[in-house]
Amino acid sequence: MKRCNKKIRLSPAVLEFAQDMQFKLDKNKHKKCDTMNPDGKGRGWEDCDLYWLMGRMQDEIRELDDELGITGDWADAMLECADVGNFAMMIHDILNERVRRFEKAKTNIFKPRWYIRFREWAKKLLRRTK
């Protein structure tokens, strides 16, 4: 699947949603690392297990369902939407980093280090002779 790499203009709805997401991230910044990383490794979502994040996102979806169905508090429901969006963003961020690392590794997969150095040396030499 091809991803959009060009700069796009964000709609007001997307910007408003992103602001709510950031608000919820800032509100939960005080939480200890082991809350996000049950294994106790690292800080933040970058070190989280994807399936743990998916489980937390499903928890947030249930909370959103409660807000919409039981309490009917739309303002709280909007913040629950931001929680769901944050977990989706965390999963997206981890996958995005994996794709970047894979693409970088793929470009050098069949080229030994000596070959890459030789090519760089040859390019410099050719530039000097011109």
Sequence and secondary structure as in RCSB ss.txt:
>XXXX:A:sequence
MKRCNKKIRLSPAVLEFAQDMQFKLDKNKHKKCDTMNPDGKGRGWEDCDLYWLMGRMQDEIRELDDELGITGDWA
DAMLECADVGNFAMMIHDILNERVRRFEKAKTNIFKPRWYIRFREWAKKLLRRTK
>XXXX:A:secstr
     S     HHHHHHHHHHHHHHHHTTTS HHHH TT  SSSGGGS HHHHHHHHHHHHHHHHHIIIII  HH
HHHHHHHHHHHHHHHHHHHHHHHHHHHHHHHHTTT  HHHHHHHHHHHHHHHHH 
